[in-house]
Amino acid sequence: MSNFDSHLLIVDDDERIRGLLKKFLMRAGFLVTAARDAAHARRVLSGLDFDLIVMDVMMPGEDGISLTRALRETMSTPILLLTAKGETEDRIEGLEAGADDYLAKPFEPKELLLRINAILRRMPEPTAKDAAPKVLHLGPIRYDIERGEMWQGEELIRLTGTESQLMKIFSACPGEPVSRTKLVEDLGRDRGQAQERAVDVQIPRLRRKIEPNPKQPQYLQTVRGAGYMLAPD
């Protein structure tokens, strides 16, 4: 997917920052829509689909983390949070709410662009409808490797961009443990203990979508000292 095919939504209550971000990202080739707060963003999202949402955390009224959590109930559009808070716990809270990545203010516009492109690259590429399906079975759940889609019966299970990438990584080597360090690298994140903790946050969220009992994982197992392993039927 090229920048010219990608439509971004910027959500920030600061008019100056909103304008600067919109101008910068449009120069980078994106189609950009801006919203001034969570309520405005909800109205825009009710009528348009986006490839990625860039959202400030600290906004009057409903904040970015609360809106992220609400959006995750109905959509899997990637979300990048912008936050003035640099503490690890605040970043973890954003990831727990369903964000795909975060960037602490102040930041270089070029870094924002790199992170946006990294997230968009992680999204599954659409495949031809007649492609031969390669499917993993996780109890009643089916995961189509070619399409990057997860199904339960006739119902499509919504995956976030990060969850899609995790399933892509695990399904490439079923039955083999994948270390947290490798997951961090394959997700395109910087190395470090905080990033490994961020991976540990994403795993339980993915388990809630594929496990009959997420507290006793059967299909996405923790392998002591080795990482995590997908164990399909």
PyMOL commands that set and color helices and strands:
alter all, ss='L'
color gray80, all
select helices_A, chain A and resi 3-5+15-27+38-45+64-71+88-97+109-122+161-171+180-186+193-210
alter helices_A, ss='H'
color red, helices_A
select strands_A, chain A and resi 7-11+31-35+52-56+79-83+101-104+135-138+141-144+149-152+155-157+220-223+227-230
alter strands_A, ss='S'
color yellow, strands_A
deselect
rebuild
show_as cartoon
